[in-house]
């Protein structure tokens, strides 16, 4: 069975201005195979990327879904 982690970014207010990121992260927790779901202000930042790496190790994730802009933004 898959162990999927979902990471939803606010991108400051770029994404959060039009998407309820907290609700998206909470809703996706209920999807089959999702064992971890979180929202974070700047997922593309170094700290955000470290959150992803840490969660992969901590929760033994076999796959990830990252909902954010690219670090180049």
N, C-alpha and C positions, 0 to 999 in steps of 0.2 A: 504494500500500500504506500502511496505517495505521502510525503511529509512536506507540505508546501508552506512557505513563509510569504506573507504579503506585506509590502512596505509602501505606504502611501505618503507622498510628499505634499507639503503645503506650498512649497516654492515661494516662501514669503507670503504674499497675497496673490501671486499670479494664478495659481491653481485654486487656492482656497476662496478666492473672490467669486468663483462660479461653481465650485464643487464642495459639498459638505464632506471634507476628508475624514473627519472623525466617524461620521455615519458609514462611509464607505468601508473604512477599516473594521468597524464593529460588525457590519453586515457580512463581510467576507469571512469572518471567523466561523460562520455557520456553514460554509461551503464544504463539500466533501473533500477530504484530503488536506484541508488547511488546518495546521496545528499552531500557527503563530501569525498574528496580524497586528500591525502597529502603524500609527501615523507619526510623522516627525516634520518639524518646521523646514529643514533643508536636507533632504535625503541625499542630494548630490554632493554635499559637502564631505570633507574628509571624515568628520565625526559621524555623519549619516552613513557613509560607506562602511565605517567601522562597526556601526550598529548591525548592518547586514552581515558582515563577516562573523561577528560575535554570535548572532542569532543562529547562523548556519551551524556553528559548532555546538552551541548550547542546546539547541532543539533537534539536532541531527537532521537538518532539512535536506531533502532530496531534490528540491526545486524551489525557485523563488519567482515572485512576480513583483516588479518594481514599477510603481506608478509615479513617475516624476519626469522632469525635464532632464536634459543631459548636463553633465558638469560644465559644458561649454557655455551654457546659458548664463 
